[in-house]
């Protein structure tokens, strides 16, 4: 179903008519793509999306597209973008998707179409090796950690051969590695043109390549980081581009609010103190009291942390007016004042020695930022923002806008700005953007309510390919035994399928309870391996899960939360059952969720119906989307939350899912799963026969 057909007038501009002819030819049964890809099948929805994108590009329009799983949205926006001849930015949700688009999808299509297009990949600073900081680390690093020393040596060897310095090339280097701060730069510590390694800087080379390219692939974090602090190279790039495409656009709002607010952390204060001490003693010993300056700043940061008291890691404290909840007022105010005083003294000292080298200039800039942030958090928060305190080993003071609507209108679209000579085309695409015809879950917080809307349904036949089952005997999700009973309720299904199960949980606690219980049930002798998020990297877990029971190995069950709800692609027989522990409502006690709810209620709207239910609908659709990835896939979605069938809002959420057939009882479930196993075994036999010839 297409919500709004955009190309139907005989008065359409010549560009659109010519582009429409070419697009139809490219996506037809014997077109260019079909000639190069034996698995390609024409899809009316894919062609309709491509035509809509072509029209938006020609008009300089804003287009929001919800394209269901299997539509082929990547080619649907790439084809018209490449044919337009315009300079294009494509932004993806994650660096992994960014690498996939740049390394596979984009070059494949450029080759198919035979276009002379230059492409470039641009990431944030932390994705590239800083050769200057690597050199400093190898000279000055004094840790006794042998693992860090070995990793630094490995990085140094790789640095001699890499051309672009993208750390994604270096296998075995995890994104959480403690080595990364020593080998990458940040906005705070980069020396810019004063750096002795500036000429061959990987970050600057990537930016130069982006400025010279026709199509540049970035990610949402990079885009909003630049929108907030103008430090990613986008400031020079964006004005030269006429087409901006956001893939996986459903993540835009939550990504944007991370960067458009303000942050002050005790870790960054302590880092500045230590950098001041090291640099001062190395380059200006005796000129200032570096030890005293650093000690005062570090002590003030630690006092601020102590004023908060003990809390479980990850706790978020509400913050009304000028003080977080349950924090001693005098200790808090005194610590903030001490940080301000220490920064003022440090600022004077750094200005005195600024001519000695660029290191002191950067330290002085960092000190100024801390002064500004400290002053900000002394006062009450701004209108239409929310403030909270995150507690861990360190604390983070955060002020955030409730959404990105204002930033999108004022900093991106600029429709009423007379200085904007030509209107850009802005394309926002995702498989899941809402549950109503206006896609209001996405368009309202993103300031896109006046955009053209296109909805294209998935080409998959969900009624035949998939079924949904809601166990009737489970307790309510609030019951403390719920997670344990979810684990036991899937044991028989796992045995029937010999693994082939992905379990998605709404909390890390539920993930651990379910995963550990299943590990107790299925030990190594059962022929089924239980994988739990966090025990290996995400890539390692997914690689093992996709292997399944091939090569004589045990079948797999993967229990995961958070990032595994989306972006996980396991087509074929190795995934036959997706289990979701409960409806994914936002946490009601989260400060940002609370603030958004209060704003809706102040407008006379229902926070539950207009915020909590739509959020659950979209998140559930994302999780359910892991099940069917191809026209030949079959599977069952099991949602272990009785509210789905017993409550009115549950039926509303159920209606937002693809039209799967509903299984009535445990017997129906077992029969369906056994049918799937026979289907899988038949496929395996067919594959064996085919490969034997």
Secondary structure in CASP SS format (residue, H / E / C, confidence):
PFRMAT SS
TARGET T0000
AUTHOR 0000-0000-0000
METHOD secondary structure of the structure
MODEL  1
X C 1.00
X E 1.00
X C 1.00
X C 1.00
X C 1.00
X C 1.00
X C 1.00
X C 1.00
X C 1.00
X C 1.00
X C 1.00
X C 1.00
X C 1.00
X H 1.00
X H 1.00
X H 1.00
X H 1.00
X H 1.00
X H 1.00
X H 1.00
X H 1.00
X H 1.00
X H 1.00
X H 1.00
X H 1.00
X H 1.00
X H 1.00
X C 1.00
X C 1.00
X C 1.00
X C 1.00
X H 1.00
X H 1.00
X H 1.00
X H 1.00
X H 1.00
X C 1.00
X C 1.00
X C 1.00
X C 1.00
X C 1.00
X C 1.00
X C 1.00
X H 1.00
X H 1.00
X H 1.00
X H 1.00
X H 1.00
X H 1.00
X H 1.00
X H 1.00
X H 1.00
X H 1.00
X H 1.00
X H 1.00
X H 1.00
X H 1.00
X H 1.00
X H 1.00
X C 1.00
X C 1.00
X E 1.00
X E 1.00
X E 1.00
X E 1.00
X E 1.00
X E 1.00
X C 1.00
X C 1.00
X C 1.00
X C 1.00
X C 1.00
X H 1.00
X H 1.00
X H 1.00
X H 1.00
X H 1.00
X H 1.00
X H 1.00
X H 1.00
X H 1.00
X H 1.00
X H 1.00
X H 1.00
X C 1.00
X C 1.00
X C 1.00
X E 1.00
X E 1.00
X E 1.00
X E 1.00
X E 1.00
X C 1.00
X C 1.00
X H 1.00
X H 1.00
X H 1.00
X H 1.00
X H 1.00
X H 1.00
X H 1.00
X H 1.00
X H 1.00
X H 1.00
X H 1.00
X H 1.00
X H 1.00
X H 1.00
X H 1.00
X H 1.00
X H 1.00
X H 1.00
X H 1.00
X C 1.00
X C 1.00
X C 1.00
X C 1.00
X C 1.00
X E 1.00
X E 1.00
X E 1.00
X C 1.00
X C 1.00
X C 1.00
X H 1.00
X H 1.00
X H 1.00
X E 1.00
X C 1.00
X C 1.00
X H 1.00
X H 1.00
X H 1.00
X H 1.00
X H 1.00
X H 1.00
X H 1.00
X H 1.00
X H 1.00
X H 1.00
X C 1.00
X C 1.00
X C 1.00
X C 1.00
X C 1.00
X H 1.00
X H 1.00
X H 1.00
X H 1.00
X H 1.00
X H 1.00
X H 1.00
X H 1.00
X H 1.00
X H 1.00
X H 1.00
X H 1.00
X H 1.00
X H 1.00
X C 1.00
X C 1.00
X C 1.00
X C 1.00
X C 1.00
X C 1.00
X E 1.00
X H 1.00
X H 1.00
X H 1.00
X C 1.00
X C 1.00
X C 1.00
X C 1.00
X C 1.00
X C 1.00
X C 1.00
X C 1.00
X C 1.00
X C 1.00
X H 1.00
X H 1.00
X H 1.00
X H 1.00
X C 1.00
X C 1.00
X C 1.00
X C 1.00
X C 1.00
X C 1.00
X C 1.00
X C 1.00
X H 1.00
X H 1.00
X H 1.00
X C 1.00
X C 1.00
X C 1.00
X H 1.00
X H 1.00
X H 1.00
X C 1.00
X H 1.00
X H 1.00
X H 1.00
X H 1.00
X H 1.00
X H 1.00
X H 1.00
X H 1.00
X H 1.00
X H 1.00
X H 1.00
X C 1.00
X C 1.00
X E 1.00
X E 1.00
X E 1.00
X E 1.00
X E 1.00
X H 1.00
X H 1.00
X H 1.00
X H 1.00
X H 1.00
X H 1.00
X H 1.00
X H 1.00
X H 1.00
X H 1.00
X C 1.00
X C 1.00
X C 1.00
X C 1.00
X H 1.00
X H 1.00
X H 1.00
X H 1.00
X H 1.00
X H 1.00
X H 1.00
X C 1.00
X C 1.00
X E 1.00
X E 1.00
X E 1.00
X E 1.00
X C 1.00
X C 1.00
X H 1.00
X H 1.00
X H 1.00
X H 1.00
X H 1.00
X H 1.00
X H 1.00
X H 1.00
X H 1.00
X H 1.00
X H 1.00
X C 1.00
X C 1.00
X E 1.00
X E 1.00
X E 1.00
X E 1.00
X H 1.00
X H 1.00
X H 1.00
X H 1.00
X H 1.00
X H 1.00
X H 1.00
X H 1.00
X H 1.00
X H 1.00
X H 1.00
X H 1.00
X H 1.00
X H 1.00
X H 1.00
X H 1.00
X H 1.00
X H 1.00
X C 1.00
X C 1.00
X C 1.00
X C 1.00
X C 1.00
X C 1.00
X H 1.00
X H 1.00
X H 1.00
X H 1.00
X H 1.00
X H 1.00
X H 1.00
X H 1.00
X H 1.00
X H 1.00
X H 1.00
X H 1.00
X H 1.00
X H 1.00
X H 1.00
X H 1.00
X H 1.00
X H 1.00
X H 1.00
X C 1.00
X C 1.00
X C 1.00
X C 1.00
X C 1.00
X C 1.00
X E 1.00
X E 1.00
X E 1.00
X E 1.00
X E 1.00
X E 1.00
X C 1.00
X C 1.00
X E 1.00
X E 1.00
X C 1.00
X C 1.00
X C 1.00
X C 1.00
X H 1.00
X H 1.00
X H 1.00
X H 1.00
X H 1.00
X H 1.00
X H 1.00
X H 1.00
X H 1.00
X H 1.00
X H 1.00
X H 1.00
X H 1.00
X H 1.00
X H 1.00
X H 1.00
X H 1.00
X H 1.00
X H 1.00
X H 1.00
X H 1.00
X H 1.00
X H 1.00
X H 1.00
X C 1.00
X H 1.00
X H 1.00
X H 1.00
X C 1.00
X H 1.00
X H 1.00
X H 1.00
X H 1.00
X H 1.00
X H 1.00
X H 1.00
X H 1.00
X H 1.00
X H 1.00
X H 1.00
X H 1.00
X H 1.00
X H 1.00
X H 1.00
X H 1.00
X H 1.00
X H 1.00
X H 1.00
X H 1.00
X H 1.00
X C 1.00
X C 1.00
X C 1.00
X C 1.00
X C 1.00
X C 1.00
X E 1.00
X E 1.00
X E 1.00
X E 1.00
X E 1.00
X E 1.00
X E 1.00
X C 1.00
X C 1.00
X C 1.00
X E 1.00
X E 1.00
X E 1.00
X E 1.00
X E 1.00
X E 1.00
X E 1.00
X C 1.00
X C 1.00
X C 1.00
X H 1.00
X H 1.00
X H 1.00
X H 1.00
X H 1.00
X H 1.00
X H 1.00
X H 1.00
X H 1.00
X C 1.00
X C 1.00
X C 1.00
X C 1.00
X C 1.00
X C 1.00
X C 1.00
X C 1.00
X C 1.00
X C 1.00
X C 1.00
X E 1.00
X E 1.00
X E 1.00
X E 1.00
X E 1.00
X E 1.00
X C 1.00
X C 1.00
X C 1.00
X C 1.00
X C 1.00
X C 1.00
X C 1.00
X C 1.00
X C 1.00
X H 1.00
X H 1.00
X H 1.00
X H 1.00
X C 1.00
X C 1.00
X C 1.00
X C 1.00
X C 1.00
X C 1.00
X C 1.00
X C 1.00
X E 1.00
X E 1.00
X E 1.00
X E 1.00
X E 1.00
X C 1.00
X C 1.00
X C 1.00
X C 1.00
X C 1.00
X H 1.00
X H 1.00
X H 1.00
X H 1.00
X E 1.00
X E 1.00
X E 1.00
X E 1.00
X C 1.00
X C 1.00
X C 1.00
X C 1.00
X C 1.00
X C 1.00
X C 1.00
X C 1.00
X C 1.00
X C 1.00
X C 1.00
X C 1.00
X H 1.00
X H 1.00
X H 1.00
X H 1.00
X H 1.00
X H 1.00
X H 1.00
X H 1.00
X C 1.00
X H 1.00
X H 1.00
X H 1.00
X H 1.00
X H 1.00
X H 1.00
X H 1.00
X C 1.00
X C 1.00
X C 1.00
X E 1.00
X E 1.00
X E 1.00
X E 1.00
X C 1.00
X C 1.00
X C 1.00
X H 1.00
X H 1.00
X H 1.00
X H 1.00
X H 1.00
X H 1.00
X H 1.00
X H 1.00
X H 1.00
X H 1.00
X H 1.00
X H 1.00
X H 1.00
X H 1.00
X C 1.00
X C 1.00
X H 1.00
X H 1.00
X H 1.00
X C 1.00
X E 1.00
X E 1.00
X E 1.00
X E 1.00
X E 1.00
X C 1.00
X C 1.00
X C 1.00
X C 1.00
X C 1.00
X H 1.00
X H 1.00
X H 1.00
X H 1.00
X H 1.00
X H 1.00
X H 1.00
X H 1.00
X H 1.00
X H 1.00
X C 1.00
X C 1.00
X H 1.00
X H 1.00
X H 1.00
X C 1.00
X C 1.00
X E 1.00
X E 1.00
X E 1.00
X E 1.00
X E 1.00
X E 1.00
X C 1.00
X H 1.00
X H 1.00
X H 1.00
X H 1.00
X C 1.00
X C 1.00
X C 1.00
X C 1.00
X C 1.00
X C 1.00
X C 1.00
X C 1.00
X C 1.00
X C 1.00
X C 1.00
X E 1.00
X E 1.00
X E 1.00
X E 1.00
X C 1.00
X C 1.00
X C 1.00
X C 1.00
X C 1.00
X C 1.00
X C 1.00
X C 1.00
X C 1.00
X C 1.00
X H 1.00
X H 1.00
X H 1.00
X H 1.00
X H 1.00
X H 1.00
X H 1.00
X H 1.00
X H 1.00
X H 1.00
X H 1.00
X H 1.00
X C 1.00
X C 1.00
X C 1.00
X C 1.00
X H 1.00
X H 1.00
X H 1.00
X H 1.00
X H 1.00
X H 1.00
X H 1.00
X H 1.00
X H 1.00
X H 1.00
X H 1.00
X H 1.00
X H 1.00
X H 1.00
X H 1.00
X H 1.00
X H 1.00
X H 1.00
X C 1.00
X C 1.00
X C 1.00
X C 1.00
X C 1.00
X C 1.00
X C 1.00
X C 1.00
X C 1.00
X C 1.00
X E 1.00
X E 1.00
X E 1.00
X E 1.00
X E 1.00
X C 1.00
X C 1.00
X C 1.00
X H 1.00
X H 1.00
X H 1.00
X H 1.00
X C 1.00
X H 1.00
X H 1.00
X H 1.00
X H 1.00
X H 1.00
X H 1.00
X H 1.00
X H 1.00
X H 1.00
X C 1.00
X C 1.00
X C 1.00
X C 1.00
X E 1.00
X E 1.00
X E 1.00
X C 1.00
X C 1.00
X H 1.00
X H 1.00
X H 1.00
X H 1.00
X H 1.00
X H 1.00
X H 1.00
X H 1.00
X H 1.00
X H 1.00
X H 1.00
X H 1.00
X H 1.00
X H 1.00
X H 1.00
X H 1.00
X H 1.00
X H 1.00
X H 1.00
X H 1.00
X H 1.00
X H 1.00
X H 1.00
X H 1.00
X H 1.00
X H 1.00
X H 1.00
X C 1.00
END
